[in-house]
Amino acid sequence: MVNYCFKWNYADGTPGEPLTEAEARVKDGAGEEYTAIMPPRPGAKSPTLVTPVWKTGVVVVTFQDDAGRKSTEYTFMKKTDESLFLVRANMWNYPSDEPGLRLSDSSSSETVDYREDGYVKRVVKNKAENFRETVEYNDVPVHANWEPIPSFGDYRSIARFERDERVTNRIP
């Protein structure tokens, strides 16, 4: 089951402003931001969040750790009328299991930027060790970065953590 809200409250692990399906559908049609609250992925306790903002052509998929903090976030950009492309993946690690820690409290982070031509830039930062590494790659296969634009309420494919698995939006 999918629920909806406007903005997710990470401090409390709750929807900021709950929306009905009808209210979210209106926002979707107008290209305005809303968040679809998906059930937790297998083995996880916290929901997966899908936030489309069609006016800007961006969809953000947020995976939370068991403490309800952002742990991985995928940013997709609309490339055609039918498709999105995963342009960025962010990952954060925290120094403890304490709920409510902010991204600025993370002990390390990794950002991976993707281009359609196979160029990939990976930046790893570790605050504890005062370490930063940037690596660039060419000719990386990016076929798994393409995603069909989901119809309203049908977020199963875009909300998958493992990007190399092909899943249709259709629920069996």
MARTILUM-173613 format. One record per residue (C-alpha): residue in three letters; x, y, z. Coordinates in steps of 0.1 Angstrom, whole numbers, plus 5000, padded with zeros to 4 digits. Example, Ala and Ser with C-alpha at 12.3 -4.5 7.8 and 13.67 -1.06 7.14 Angstrom:
ALA512349555078 SER513749895071 
REM end
This chain:
MET500050005000 VAL501250354991 ASN500550655013 TYR501251015005 CYS502551335021 PHE504051675014 LYS507651665028 TRP508851385051 ASN509951475086 TYR513251295091 ALA513651415127 ASP510351245137 GLY510350975110 THR506751075101 PRO504951245071 GLY505251625073 GLU501751695059 PRO499751385052 LEU497951385018 THR495051175005 GLU495650984973 ALA493351234956 GLU495451534969 ALA498651364958 ARG497151294924 VAL496351664919 LYS499851754928 ASP501251494904 GLY499151624876 ALA500251984883 GLY503851884884 GLU504151984921 GLU506151804948 TYR504751534969 THR506151214984 ALA504850864980 ILE505550655011 MET506350305000 PRO506549995023 PRO510049915036 ARG512149715012 PRO512849355022 GLY514949345054 ALA514449715062 LYS512249875089 SER511850225074 PRO509750315044 THR511150405010 LEU510250754998 VAL509550854962 THR509451234956 PRO508551344921 VAL508651704911 TRP507551684874 LYS507852064869 THR511552034872 GLY511751674858 VAL513351534890 VAL512351224910 VAL514251154942 VAL514050804958 THR515250794994 PHE516150475013 GLN516350515051 ASP518350305076 ASP516650135105 ALA516950455126 GLY514950645100 ARG517850855086 LYS518750905050 SER521150625040 THR520950615002 GLU519250854978 TYR518850824940 THR518151134919 PHE516551074885 MET516151334857 LYS513551324830 LYS515251264797 THR512351194773 ASP508551184777 GLU508950814786 SER512150784805 LEU514250894834 PHE517950854840 LEU519650804873 VAL522151094874 ARG523251074911 ALA523450824939 ASN524250954975 MET525150725004 TRP525750825040 ASN527150635070 TYR526650755106 PRO528850715137 SER526150555158 ASP522650415156 GLU521150725172 PRO517950825155 GLY517551185144 LEU521151245132 ARG521351485103 LEU523251445071 SER525851685085 ASP526351435114 SER527351155090 SER530751015095 SER531250935058 SER529550995025 GLU529750884989 THR528351064958 VAL528350904924 ASP527351114894 TYR526450934861 ARG526151064826 GLU524450894797 ASP527650854778 GLY529150624805 TYR531150884824 VAL531050834862 LYS532551054889 ARG532750904924 VAL533551124955 VAL534150954989 LYS534451165020 ASN535351035055 LYS535251305082 ALA536751085109 GLU539851025089 ASN539751365071 PHE539951185038 ARG538551275004 GLU538951074972 THR537651154937 VAL537750894910 GLU536550934874 TYR535650654850 ASN534750634814 ASP532750374794 VAL530750254824 PRO527650054814 VAL524650264824 HIS521850064810 ALA520450004845 ASN520250374851 TRP517350414827 GLU513850394842 PRO510450434826 ILE508450734840 PRO506150584865 SER502450644863 PHE500850784894 GLY500950534923 ASP502950274903 TYR506450324919 ARG507649974923 SER510349984896 ILE511850324904 ALA511850244942 ARG514049944939 PHE517349954957 GLU519249714935 ARG519349904902 ASP520549614880 GLU517449414886 ARG514749464860 VAL511349494874 THR508149614858 ASN505949864875 ARG503149614873 ILE502349454907 PRO501849074902 
REM end
